[in-house]
Amino acid sequence: MYKAVLQMRTSLTKIVILTGLIINLIASMLIGYGRIFRSIKTIEKESRNEGPENVHEEKHRLIETRIAQIGAVLLSIGFAVQIYGVLSDD
């Protein structure tokens, strides 16, 4: 009985750690989203000089910043979940 409980607890710990790793993977993609998934059309729009300020570039930068902030929060959550998984293994 004790061995079965111990195996189930170990499996649960592995699931928690794996969940943290998956959250970290998603978070790192969100942080790099603006650079990884930028289309050629977006790059061309941002490169145009349309007077004193490029409205499209500013809007895109704000979106990139917000997505990166969400990614940073998820990264912290992912690490916290992993730490919890490691500490609860005892």
VONURO-87547 format. One record per residue: x, y, z of N, C-alpha, C in turn. Coordinates in steps of 0.1 Angstrom, whole numbers, padded with zeros to 4 digits, always signed. Example, Ala and Ser with C-alpha at 12.3 -4.5 7.8 and 13.67 -1.06 7.14 Angstrom:
BEGIN
+0132-0057+0078+0123-0045+0078+0132-0033+0078+0128-0022+0071+0137-0011+0071+0129+0000+0079
END
This chain:
BEGIN
+0008-0012+0000+0000+0000+0000+0009+0013+0000+0019+0013+0009+0028+0024+0010+0035+0027-0003+0039+0016-0010+0047+0017-0022+0038+0023-0033+0025+0019-0033+0016+0025-0043+0014+0040-0041+0013+0043-0029+0011+0058-0026+0023+0065-0029+0035+0060-0026+0048+0066-0030+0049+0068-0045+0045+0058-0052+0046+0058-0067+0037+0069-0073+0025+0069-0067+0015+0079-0071+0020+0093-0068+0026+0095-0057+0031+0108-0053+0043+0112-0062+0051+0103-0065+0062+0106-0074+0057+0109-0088+0047+0102-0093+0041+0105-0106+0035+0119-0106+0028+0123-0095+0022+0136-0094+0033+0147-0094+0044+0144-0087+0055+0154-0087+0060+0156-0101+0062+0145-0108+0067+0146-0122+0057+0154-0131+0044+0152-0129+0034+0160-0136+0035+0174-0133+0037+0178-0120+0038+0192-0116+0050+0198-0122+0061+0191-0122+0074+0197-0128+0072+0198-0143+0066+0188-0149+0064+0189-0164+0055+0201-0167+0045+0203-0159+0036+0214-0161+0043+0227-0161+0052+0229-0151+0060+0241-0149+0069+0243-0162+0075+0232-0167+0083+0233-0179+0075+0238-0191+0063+0232-0192+0054+0236-0204+0050+0251-0202+0047+0255-0190+0044+0270-0188+0056+0278-0192+0068+0274-0188+0080+0281-0191+0082+0282-0207+0080+0271-0214+0081+0271-0228+0072+0281-0235+0059+0281-0230+0049+0290-0236+0053+0304-0233+0058+0307-0220+0062+0320-0216+0073+0325-0224+0083+0317-0227+0095+0321-0235+0091+0325-0249+0081+0317-0255+0077+0321-0268+0069+0334-0268+0061+0336-0258+0054+0349-0257+0064+0361-0255+0075+0359-0248+0085+0370-0246+0091+0373-0259+0094+0363-0267+0101+0365-0280+0091+0367-0292+0078+0367-0289+0068+0368-0299+0070+0379-0310+0073+0391-0305+0075+0402-0314+0086+0400-0324+0096+0393-0321+0108+0391-0330+0106+0378-0338+0100+0368-0332+0099+0355-0338+0089+0355-0349+0077+0360-0346+0066+0359-0355+0062+0371-0363+0072+0380-0365+0070+0392-0372+0069+0389-0387+0059+0394-0394+0058+0392-0409+0066+0403-0416+0068+0400-0429+0075+0409-0438+0067+0422-0439+0054+0420-0440+0045+0432-0442+0046+0441-0430+0047+0435-0418+0048+0444-0406+0062+0451-0405+0072+0444-0409+0085+0450-0409+0086+0461-0419+0079+0460-0431+0079+0470-0441+0071+0483-0435+0060+0480-0429+0052+0491-0423+0060+0499-0412+0067+0491-0404+0075+0498-0394+0087+0505-0399+0092+0501-0411+0103+0507-0416+0100+0520-0424+0088+0522-0428+0084+0535-0435+0086+0547-0426+0090+0557-0432+0091+0570-0424+0079+0579-0428+0069+0579-0420+0057+0586-0423+0056+0599-0415+0066+0607-0415+0066+0619-0407+0073+0617-0394+0069+0626-0384+0077+0626-0371+0075+0613-0364+0064+0606-0365+0063+0593-0357+0055+0583-0366+0059+0571-0364+0052+0560-0372+0042+0554-0362+0029+0556-0365+0018+0552-0356+0018+0536-0356+0020+0530-0367+0019+0516-0368+0030+0509-0359+0042+0515-0360+0053+0510-0352+0050+0511-0337+0045+0523-0333+0042+0525-0319+0032+0515-0314+0021+0513-0322+0010+0504-0318+0016+0490-0317+0024+0486-0326+0030+0472-0326+0039+0471-0314+0047+0480-0311+0056+0480-0299+0048+0478-0286+0037+0485-0285+0029+0484-0273+0023+0470-0272+0019+0464-0283+0014+0451-0282+0025+0441-0279+0037+0443-0285+0048+0434-0281+0052+0435-0267+0052+0447-0262+0055+0449-0247+0045+0442-0238+0032+0443-0241+0022+0437-0233+0023+0422-0233+0026+0416-0245+0027+0402-0246+0039+0397-0239+0050+0405-0240+0063+0401-0233+0060+0402-0218+0053+0411-0213+0050+0412-0198+0042+0400-0194+0032+0396-0202+0024+0384-0198+0033+0372-0198+0043+0371-0208+0052+0360-0208+0061+0360-0196+0065+0372-0191+0074+0372-0179+0067+0367-0167+0054+0371-0166+0046+0366-0155+0044+0351-0155+0041+0346-0167+0040+0331-0169+0053+0324-0166+0064+0330-0170+0077+0324-0167+0079+0323-0152+0076+0333-0144+0077+0333-0130+0068+0322-0124+0056+0321-0129+0046+0311-0124+0052+0297-0127+0057+0295-0139+0063+0282-0143+0074+0278-0134+0083+0288-0131+0094+0284-0122+0089+0281-0108+0079+0288-0103+0073+0286-0090+0067+0272-0090+0060+0268-0100+0054+0255-0101+0065+0244-0101+0076+0246-0108+0087+0236-0108+0093+0235-0094+0095+0247-0087+0101+0247-0074+0092+0239-0064+0079+0242-0065+0069+0235-0057+0070+0220-0059+0071+0216-0072+0072+0202-0075+0084+0195-0070+0095+0202-0070+0108+0196-0065+0107+0196-0049+0102+0206-0043+0101+0206-0028+0091+0197-0023+0081+0194-0030+0070+0185-0026+0074+0170-0028+0085+0168-0034+0090+0154-0037+0095+0147-0025+0098+0154-0014+0104+0148-0002+0094+0140+0006
END
